[in-house]
Amino acid sequence: MNHPAPRSARLLLLGCVDYHEAWELQRRLVAEVQSGQSEALILCSHPPVVTLGRRAGDEQLRVDRAWLRSSGIQVVDTDRGGGATVHHPGQVIGYPILKLGSHPDLHGLLRGLERAIIKALEALGVGANCRSGLTGVWIGEEKVASIGLRFQGGVTLHGFALNVRGGLELFDWIVPCGLTDVRMTSLEHQGIDLPDDRLLEQALADALAGELGLRFEAVERSLPVRAYGLQ
């Protein structure tokens, strides 16, 4: 069976960057992809921030916004799908900027992102799973990765957050993804020690490229980036 050739794409590895800066970069990339330029994947993390999806309101906060802000945590209303979530420096966050056309299979894309995260973790010896009827990735009965997307003019933005280390106490202040009974976890909480975060970034990039049919290239951006996979 013949498979389509991988599509050329840009991979941006930004490190820890402000949420609003990353969101603005996503919007710029969406406009570029809509104009015919290459698709992209951002991998990064953020300083502590609570984000609320389109259908989430303050009912998904267990403390008020003023208290969060006084504690140094931003609160941002976003245009993505899904409910409340937390971002912090101990995560790997992925924002795929993909051209899906006028008849997108968003359900299929969500499942593809789940499979890619699971494959990346499996490549590092970590067993993970998805759950019927729910979006995200679990280790056992606890959720380790959340996903929320937006589709705009034929192109996707926003993406997933994988909990690597620290920050679980921040989830006590929200109703994660609007699910009152969900228990969040991280690789560290599961006793999994990754000696080098670059291994996880590489595993995620490889798995996402395979699932999404991409081939990554180096790129220069206004935010500091480092090229993956090219010497």
HELIX and SHEET records of a PDB file:
HELIX    1   1 TYR A   19  GLN A   34  1                                  16    
HELIX    2   2 ASP A   58  GLN A   60  5                                   3    
HELIX    3   3 ARG A   65  SER A   70  1                                   6    
HELIX    4   4 LEU A  106  ALA A  123  1                                  18    
HELIX    5   5 LEU A  168  TRP A  173  5                                   6    
HELIX    6   6 ASP A  197  LEU A  212  1                                  16    
SHEET    1   A 7 VAL A 137  ILE A 139  0                                        
SHEET    2   A 7 GLU A 142  GLN A 152 -1                                        
SHEET    3   A 7 VAL A 155  ASN A 163 -1                                        
SHEET    4   A 7 GLN A  91  ILE A  97 -1                                        
SHEET    5   A 7 GLU A  39  SER A  45 -1                                        
SHEET    6   A 7 ARG A   7  CYS A  16  1                                        
SHEET    7   A 7 LEU A 214  GLU A 217  1                                        
SHEET    1   B 3 GLN A  74  ASP A  77  0                                        
SHEET    2   B 3 VAL A  49  LEU A  52  1                                        
SHEET    3   B 3 ALA A  84  HIS A  87 -1                                        
END                                                                             
